[in-house]
Amino acid sequence: MTGNLLSLAIWVPIAAGLIVLATGSDKNAPMARVLAVIGALLGFAVTIPLYTGFDHYSSGMQFVELKPWIETFSINYSLGVDGLSVWFVILNSFTTLMVVIAGWTVIQKRVAQYMAAFLVMSGLINGAFVAQDAILFYVFFEAMLIPMYLIIGIWGGPRRVYASIKFFLYTFLGSLLTLVSFIYLYFQANGSFAIADFARLPLGMTAQGLLLIAFFFAFGVKVPMWPVHTWLPDAHVEAPTGGSMVLAAITLKLGAYGFLRFALPIVPDACRQYAWVFILFSLIAVVYVGMVALVQTDMKKLVAYSSISHMGFVTLGFFMFTGNGNLNQFAVEGALVQMISHGFVSAAMFFCIGVMYDRVHSRKIADYGGVVNKMPIFASFMMLFAMANSGLPATSGFVGEFFVVLGAVQVNFWYAFFAGTTLIFGAAYTLWMYKRVIFGEVANHHVEELKDVNKRELLVLVILAITVLGMGLYPKPFTDLMHFSVNDLIWHVAQTKLPQ
């Protein structure tokens, strides 16, 4: 059983998605919903042993699976997780369960197809997080674009076709450079696509620089880093609530994970030399994009820009090299914690916006006001998530940002200074939006007719609130799993790959 846990994490949700899809038309929608919840629950259940059975003191790959796939080119079905990836498999499966519950009655047309798309995408994303063969990773990395493209394009808003095509083109074209990089590395590694073999290759600085550019366009677009971030606000605004939850909570993390798994271990010398570029782009995302969020009139677009700003913290932490050329441990672990926290908080924020949109059918801040008078329970939960988005201590949003700033202080005071502005801008745009939407007198008849959350919505809010508070008050279970793998990564990145 333990030998196939990673395969189960991939194929259980995919199989469940195909079963849900087989229910067909909307006359079978009740059956599709029930099967989707069962499938999502099973998909989440098979990831729990990854935590309970994980060896906290090992930095190597665990739950390893290896089978030949395309033997002619030495491409293998090679799976494994370490402390850098295990939490994202669990987070992805957890988010999929939340999304299926969140869309229970909201989606009325093509219900089976909607639920199936999320389940299949969940399995494909898990595949990308656990793949240890470059081509296997590439297949999962690209295949997950298809369900998300359909989710935005079919169930999205008025400009859904434009947003879905823009999303697909940005992320797909960047990834093609990665495929070229993998083929180059394959020949350098004497016919191996194993990611571990890539990380052992000696590479000249020119080759490392070109590979880093390719990785930037593949993974930087997915994060998304400034200046290749423009697809994200459009995708978020047009996507249905579930699409926004998965997009922010999970798919952005795949981009940051790509830097950890490929860029830093394979081209460490280029990462060291050009770290200042990534730090510059990250700080621009934190400061400039934070200011852009301040002027948004659409709640979803505001939270989308907020995601770009918070993910800037992640890439900042990953490229924080100390004076002796080593990565800063506080910064790397903080960035990883920030990725997990952002998954919980951003999913919660988009869900809250979706709850209001389902009632008023508007995302415009100006169309609300005084919501607390009609939805006091909802307003309380949204306050918690708004505070977490602002980095309030005792919420998950504080932990990662604090670690990254702590690491930045050790590297360069000004990095820490500009990174710290996110605590000001984050509070400004999030709480100002909350004030205008939630507080004050009842603004119009749409708000007057609002009803507080139902049992299904309350269930999702309670679960997300527990995760946000739990991680904020006791982050140790999260940091313990990643600690030894982060140390191992720092050691590997400290070794030069330049030919001796």
N, C-alpha and C positions, 0 to 999 in steps of 0.2 A: 504493500500500500504506500509506504513512505517513498519507495523508489519511483513512484509515478505521480507524486503530488503535483509537480509542475505541469505535467501533461493534463492532469485533471483540471487544473486551474485554467488551462487554455481551452480544452475541448468540451468540458461540461457546459459552460455558457454558450458556446457555439452550437452544440447539439441541442440545447434547450431552445436557442433562437430558431433553429430550423424546425423544431417541433411546433413552436408557436406560429411560425410562418405557415405551416401546413394547415392551421385551422381556417385559413382562407378569408372569406368575406366578413364584413362587419356584423352579420347576423350571428356570428360565433364570437363576438367581441368579449362577452363575459368569460367564456372558456379561455380565450387568448390571455386575458388579464390574469386569471388564476394560474395558468401554466407559466406565465412570465414571472410572477412572484416566486413560484416554486423553483423555477430555473435560476433566478437571481439568488435565492436563499441557498440553493445547493452550490452555486458558483462561489458564494462568499464562504460557505461552510468548509469547502475543500482547501481554502487558503489559511484557515485558522491554525492547522497543524504546522504551517510554515513558521508561525511565531512560537507556538508551544514546543516544537521540536528543534528550534534553531539553536545552534551552539554559539552562545554569546562571545566565547573566547577564541573563536576561529575567524581568521580573516579570509580563508579560502572559500571556494564555491561549495555550496551544500545542496542536497537533494539532486545531485547531478544525474542527468540522463544522457546517454550517447548511443545513437543508432545511425548506421549509414543511410544517406538519403539519395544524393546523386553522386554515385561513387566515381564516375568518370572524371569529375572535377573536384573530388575530395570534399564535397559539400555534405555536412552531417546534420542530423537532427540532434543538436547539442544544446542541452538546457542546464541551467544552474542559477542559484541566487546567492548573493552575499549581503553584507550589511548595507551596501549601497542601494540595493534593489528590492529587498524583501518587503519593506514597508509599502512600496508603490503597488505591488501586486495586491496586497491586502486592501490598500486605500481604493484601488480601482474597482475591486469586487464589491466593496462596501458602498461606493458611490453609485454603482449600477443598481444595487438594491434600492437605494434612496430614490433614484430616478424612476424606477418602475413604479414604486409606491406613489411618487409625486404625480405621475402622469395617469393615475388610475382612472379617474373620470374626466380629466381635462381633455384628453385626446378622444375624439368621437369618430373620426374618420380614419380608415386604414389602421385600426388599432393593432391588429396582429403584426402588420409590417413595421409599425413604429416600435413596438416592444422587441420584436425580433432584431431590428437594427442595433439596438442598444446591447442586447445580449451577445450578438455576434461580435460587435465592436469590443466589448469587454474581454472576450477571449483573445482577440487579435492584439489588443494592447498588452495583456498579460504576456503574450508570446514575445513581444518586443522587449519587455523588461527582463525576461529570463533567457533569451536566446544567447548562446555563446559561440555561434557561428555567424559570420558577418552576412552571408547571403540569407540565412534564416531570419536574422534581425531585419534585413532590408525588406524581405517579403512581408513580414508582419507590420513593419513600420509604414510601408506603402499601402497595404491592404486595409488598414484601419481608416484610411482616408475615405474609402468608398462608403461605408455606413454613415460617417459624419456628413459627407457630401449630400447623401440622400436625405438625412434628417433635416439639414438646413434647407435643402432645395424643395422638399415636399411639404414639410410641416412648419416652415418658417413664415416670416412676415411678408409684407408687400414686395420688398426688394430681395426676396430669398434667392432667386436665380442668380442675380448679380453677386450676392454675397457668397453663395456656394461655389461659383466658378472662380471667384477671386481667391477664396480659401484654398481650393484645390490646386490652382495654378501656382500660387506662392509656395505652398508646401511641397508640391510634386517636383517642380523644376529645381528647387534647391537640393532635393534628395538625389536627383540624377548625378550631381557632382560627387555625391558620396559613393554611388555605385562605381563610378570611374576610379575613385580612390581605392575602393575595396579590390578592384581588379588589379590595380598597380601593386597594392600590398600583397596580393595573392602570388604574383610572380616573384616579388622580392622574398617571400616566405617559402619559396620552393614548392609551390602548389598547395598551400594550406589557406583555408578561409577562417581558421580558428582565431577568435579575437585575442586569445592569450598569446598565440604565435605572433600576431601583429605587434603586440606590446613589447616583444623581445627583439624586434628588428633594429639593427643599426641603420640610421637614416641621416643623410646629409642635411644641412640647414635649408638648402633650396627646396629639397623634397618635402621637408617638414613644413616649411612656410606655405607651399602650395596645398599640401594636405590640410593645413589649418584653415586656409581660405575655403576649401571645399566643405569642411566640417562646419564652419561658421554659417555658410549659406544653407546647409541642411538643418542644423540644430538651432542656429540663431534665429531663423525664420519661425521655427516651431515654438520657441520660448514665449513670445517673440521679443528679440532685442531691438532697441532703436538702432538704425533707422528702418529696419525691415519689419515693422510692427503694424503697418496700416491695415492689413487684412483683418486683424482681430476685432476692432470695434464694429466693423460691418458684420462680421460673422456672429458676434454676440447679439447685436441688436435684432438681427433677422432670425436667429435660431429660436426654436421653442425652448421653454424653460429647462427641460431635461438636457437638451443639446448644450445650452450655456453652462449647466452644472458640470457636465462631463468635460466640455472644452476647457473650462477654467481649472477644474479640480485635477484632471488627469492628463489630457493631451499636451498641455503646455509643459508638463513635467517631463515628458518624453524628450523634449528638446534639451532641457537642462541635463537630463540623465545621459544624453548622447555625449555631451562634453566630458562627463565623468568617466564614461566607459571607453570612449574613443580618443578624443582630442588630448586630454591630459596624460594618459598612459602611453599613447603611441607617438605623439610629437611633443614631448615635454620641453625640449629646448626652444622650439618655436613658441610654445605657450609662455615660457619665461620671458623671451625676448619681446613678444608682442602683448604681454599681459596689460600694459598701459592702455592699449587700444580697447580691450574688453572692459577695463576699469572705467575708461572714459565713456564708452557707450552705456555702461551700467549706471553710472552716476547721472548721465543725461536722462536715462529712463526714470531714475528715482526723482530727480528734481524737476526737469522740464515736463515730463509726462504727468507728474503729480500736479503741476500748475495747469496743464491742459484739462485734467479732470475737474478742476475747480469751476470751469466755465461751462460745463455740460448741462444741458437742459433735459436730457433723457437719462433716466435712472440706470438703464442697462449700459448705456455708453459710458456713464460715469464709472460704474463698477468695472467695466472692461478696461478703461484706462488705469484704474486702480490696480488691476491685475498686472498690467505691463510694468507699473512702478514697483510693485512688490516682487515681481520676478527679476527686476533689475538688482534687487538685493541678493538674489540667488546667484546670478552670474558674477556679481561683485565678490561674493564669498569664495567662489571657485577659482578666481584668478588673483587671489591675494597672496603674493609671494613675499617672503621676508627678505632681509638683507643678504642672508646666506643662500638664497635661491630655493628655500623650502616653502611649501604651502603652509599657511597658518591654520593650525588645527581648529581653533575656535571658529574661524571664518567658514571653513569647509563644513564642519558639523552644524554650525548655525544655518548655513544655506540649505542643508538637507532638511533640518527641522522646519525651516521656513517653507520649503516645498510641501511638506506634509500638512503643516498648519494652513497654508494657503488653500490646499485642497478642501479642508473642512470649511474654512471661513468663506471662501468664494462661492462654494456650492450653496452654503446657507444664505448668502446675500442674494444670489440669483433666484433661489427658491422663494425668498421673501418678496422679491419684485414680482415673481410669477404669481404668487398668491393674490397680490393686489391687481395685477393685470387680468387675471381670470374674472375678477369682479367688475372692474371699471373699463377694461380693454384700452388702457392707455398707459404708456411708460413715462409720459411727460410729468416732470416735477410740478409744473404749474397747474396740472389738473387735480392735484391732491391738496391736502391741508386739513388738519383736525382729525386724522384717521384714528388717533388714540381714543377719541370720544365714542367711536363705534366698534373698534377692535382693540380693546385694552390688552387682552392676552397676547395677540399678535404683536402689538407695539412693544411689549416687554421683551419678547424674544428678539425682535429686530434690533432693539437697543443693545442687547448683549452682543449680537453679531456685528453691529456697527462699531461698538467699542473694541471688539477683537480686530476688526479691520483697521482700526486706528492704532493698534499696538498697545492696548491697555494691559498693565501687569495683571497676572493671574488668569489671562486668557492666552490661548495658543499663539495669537498674533505677536505677543511680546517676546516669546522665548527665542525664536530664530533671529529676529531683528537685533535683540540684545547681544547675542553671540557674535553676529557679523560685525556689529559696531565695536564690540570688545576686541575682535581680531583686527579690525581696521585701525584702531588706536595703536596697536602694537606695530603696525606696518607704516602707516603715515597718518598723522593727525588730520590732515585736510580731507583724506578719504572718509574718515570717520565723521568729520564735521558735515560734509555734504550728504553722506548717507543718513546721518541723524535728522536731516531736514524732513525725511519721510514721516517722522513722528508728528511734525507740525502740519505738513500738507495733508497727510492721511487723516488726521483729526479734522482739519478744515473742510475738506471736500465731503468726507463721510458724514460728519455730524451736521454740517450745514444742510445737506440733502435730507437727513433724518428730521431736522427741525422743520423744514418747509413742508415735508410730506406728512409727518406724524402729529406735530404740535399745532396749537392755535385753535381757532373756532372752525367748525365744520364749514368747508369752503363752498360746496355746491351740492346739488341733489344727488349726484353720483356717490359722493362720500356719505351723504345722509342715509342712503339705502344699503350701505355696507353691513355685512354680517361677519361676526368673528370667526376664527378658524374652526373647521370641522375636525372630527376625530382623526381622519387620515392626515390632514395637514399638521395637526398637533403632534401626532406620532413622529413625523419627520423632523419637526422643530425640536422636540424633546431629545431625540437621538443626536441631532447635530449639536445641540447645546451641551449635552454630556461630553461629546468628543472635544469641543472647543474648551470647555472648562477643565475637563480631565487632563488634557495635554498641557494646559496653562499652569495648573496647580502641581502636576506631577509628571514632568517630561522624561524622567529617568528611563522608563521602559523603551522610549523611542531612541534616546541617545545611546543606551547600553548596546542595542543591536548593531548600531553603525560604528561604534568606537574603534574596534580592532580593524575593520575594513578601511576606515578613514586613515588610520595609522599606516596601513599597508600601502594605500594609494599615495600618501605623502612620501613614503620611502621610495616607491617606484618612480615618482615624478622627479625626485631629487637626483636620480641617476641619469647621466647624459646618454643620449642615443646616437650621438655623433660618432662616426667611425674613428677608431683610435689608430 
